[in-house]
């Protein structure tokens, strides 16, 4: 059974993304995962994106992300991107590709730990507010205030009253962000139960990814339908016209990353900002400086030489 969402009230279609600034050819951008869904409806699974195609398109999109970053910085824009979805749905890998070539002083990731005892007594949205961007910044929320609609609700970390209060206040909170000029994009990464199970298995067997698997992740297997109901209720209340949810079909990680990044670029009205003109100066002649003897310093052993 796939992690399906309620029908969208707003279209995911948007403008085309130029292959490069000033180019005449454009890449059409439609709602994320459309071809994958059409293939599924036809009774077949969409073919995985070939690696060479993926890497070529990813680099092009990442180049556009750098241009988006420079526009955000020069215009003093504020961009918030929310990444939500089930465990192992591919959020972290996509965030990694989004930020790979960006300036960490401009684009940063907000992945908050569980709240402290003091934070538990605050207004629920308060600890997220302090992570919102200032002018010229991009913040990517690796999970967000929507924890209350998902894991906190399903696992009993909040009361029913607190959950209902969140569902009422969240649209108001997000409209406040938008009215203040923040650009808000919300993505839900949708993964099937079979694919999630396989990713959990690979994490369990891979020593470099074992840390990604927690008892909470395993608990989500037995509470699949509870999470589905919580997600459906969340969408009823928070899939608003001003800040809609965009669904990313993520059984194919490569396809999901390309679709999400292309869609983000298509929904922000950025333009190329001419970079400052820089010229490398001529290196001046030596003034007599002599480097101290190398044996006065402690160097890292040449481990690579032993390979």
N, C-alpha and C positions, 0 to 999 in steps of 0.2 A: 504494500500500500504506500503510495507516495504522499509526501507532505504537501498536500494541495492547499491553496489559499482560496478565500472567498473571491467571487468575481470582482474585477476591478471596476470602480466607478469612474476612474479617469484613465485616459489612454496613456500608455507608456511610450508612444511614438514621440519623436522630437526631431530637432534639426539634424542635418547631416554633418559629419565631422570631416573636415578637409584632410586629405592625405598629407598635405603640408601647406603652410600659409601661402596664399596666392595661387595655389594649384587649381586647375580647372576641373579635376576629377574629384568626386566626393564618394565617401563610403556611406551607404545608407545605414542609418541606425533606427532599429525598431525596438519594440519592447523586448526586454531581456529574455532570452531562451525561446523565442517564438518558433524558430525552426525545430528545436528539440521537441517542443510540445506538438507541433504539427506532425512530426515523424512518429511520435508516440500514439497520436490519435489514429494514424494510418496503420497502426499495429506493428511498427518496427522501431527499434531504438536508434536514435541519431548517431551517426558515426563519430568517433572521437576525432578531435581536431589533430591533424598530423603535427609532429613536433616542429618541423621546419616552418610550417605555416604559422604555428602558434608563436614561435620565437620571433619571426619577422614582424608579425602584426603587433605583438606585445611591445617590441622596441619602438615601433611607430607610435603606438598609443602612449608609451612612457615619455616619448619626446614631446607629445602634445601636453602631457601632464606638467612637464617643466614649463611650457609656455603658459599653461593655466596658472601655475605657481607665480610666475613673474607678473601676470596680470593681477592676481590677488594682491601681491606685494605693492605694485605701483599704484593700484586704485584704492588701496586701503580696504579691500573687501574682507568679509569674514565668512568662511565656509565651514560648515559642520556636516560631516558624513557619518551616519549611523549604520553600523554593521550588526545585524541580528540574525538569528537562525538557530537551528538545533546544534548540539555538540557535533563536531567533526563535519560541519557543513561546508567548510572551506573559507570561512571568514578570515582567519589569520593569514593564510597563504595569499589571499587577494590583497589584504592590507600590505603585506610585505612587498608585493609587486607594485602597488600604488606608490609606496614611499621610497622604493629602491634608489631612484635617481633624484629625489627631491631634497631640498635644503632642510635639515632637521630644525633649523631656527625658524622656518616658515611653516612647515608641515610636521605636526607631531601626533603621536598616538596616545589616546587616553584609555587605559585599561585599568580601571579602579579595582582594588581588592575589596574584600567584604568590609562593610562599614564598621567603624570603631564604636565603642559604647557611647561616646559623645555624639557621633554622627547619627546614631539611632534616635537620638532625641531631637534632631533638627527636622525642619521641613524636608520632606523626602527629596525634592529636587535640589536642595541647597548644595550638596557636595558635588553635584554635576555642574552647577553654575560656575564655580570657580575654575573649571577647566574649559570654559567656552573661549573662543578665540578673541583676541584683540584685533585691531585693524591690521590688515596685511598678513593674517594667519589662517591656516587650515588645521582643523582638528578632526581626527578620525577616531570615533568611539568604537573600540573593540568591545562590544556590548555597552549598554548605556542605561539610562533611566528605565528602559523597558525590562530590566531585571525583575521589577515588581510585577509585571504582567505575566512573566514566565516562570523562572526558577523559584522566585520567592513565593509566588502563589501556589505552584504545584507542590513544592517541598514543605510548605507550611511555615516559611520564614516570616510571613506577614499575616495579619488577621484578615478575615473577609472584609471587614470595614475598611481597613487600610487599602486593600486591593480595589474596592469599589471607589474609594476616594481618588486613587491614582487614575482610574479610567475616566473619571469626571474632570480631573485637573489637567491631565496630560494634553488634550487638545488646546486648552487655554494657555498652558505653558508654552507650547510650540507656536501658537499664534503670537504670543508676546515676543518670542525670538524673531519671528518673521517681521513683525511690525517695527522692530528695532533695526532691521536691515540685515540680519543674519541670513545667509543662504543655507537652507537645510535640505539634505537629501537622506532618505531612509531606505535601506536595502535589506530585504529578508532573503537569506540563502536557504533554498528549499532542497532537501536531500531525502532520498527514499530510505526506508528502514533497512533494506538489504544493503545498500551502499554504506550507510552509517555503520552497520554491523561489521562490514569488511574493513572499513577504516579503523574501527576500534581494534580489530584483530591485528592489523598491521602495526598499529601503535604499540600494542602489547608485546609484539615480537621484535620491535626495532629499538635497540638500546639508546639511540639518539633522539627518538621521539616518545619514549616511554613516559617521560615527564608530563606529556600532554594528556595522559589518561589518568583520571581521578575517580575515586569512588562515586562522586556525584555524576560523572559521565555514565558510569555503568548503571547507576540508578535510573537514568533517563531511558534505558532500554525497557525496563519493566513499566515505565510510566509514559510510554509513547502516546497513548490515546489521551491521557490527561494533559500532556503538553499540546496535543492537537486542539483540544477543546479550549485551552487557555489562549492559544494563538488565535483561534477563530474569534473568541470574545474580544481580544485585544484589537483585532482589525475592525470589528464593528464600531468600536469607539474611537480609534485613533487613525483610521485610514481616511483622513480629511482632505478635501480638495486643495487646501493651501499647502499641505505637507503630506502627499500621498505616499503609500508604501510601494516600492518597486520590487518585484519578485525576481530573484536570480535562480534559475534552475541549475543546480550545482553537482549533479551526479558526475558530470564531466568537468573536472577542475579547470582544465585549460579553457574550455568554452565559457565557463562561468566568469573567469577572470577577464577575458576579452570582452564579454558582454557587459559586465558591470562597469569597467573602465570606459568603454565606448559610450555607454549611456550617461555616465557622469559628465563626460566631456560635452555631450550633446545637450545637456540641460543647463549648462552654465554659459552665459553670453560673453565669454572671454574673447580676447583678440590678442594677436602677437604684439608684444611690447619690444620695440627696438632695443637691443642691448647697448650699454655704453661702449664707446669706441676706446679700445685699449691697445696699447702698443708695448711690446717688450723693449725695455731700455737696453742699451749696450752695457755689457758688464764692464765695470771700471777696472783699470789696471791694478795690480797688486801694490800695496803700500808697505810690503815687507813682513806681513803676518806669517808666522810659522806655526803649524799645528803641533801641539805637544805630542810626545812619543805615544804610540798606541798602547804600549804596555802599562801606561798609567790609568787606563780605563778598563772596566769590566764589560766584556762583550758577550752577547748571547751565543752559545755554541752553535756551530753550523750543522744542525740536525739534518738539513736537506742533503748535505754531502754524503750522508750514510745511506741514502735511499738507493 
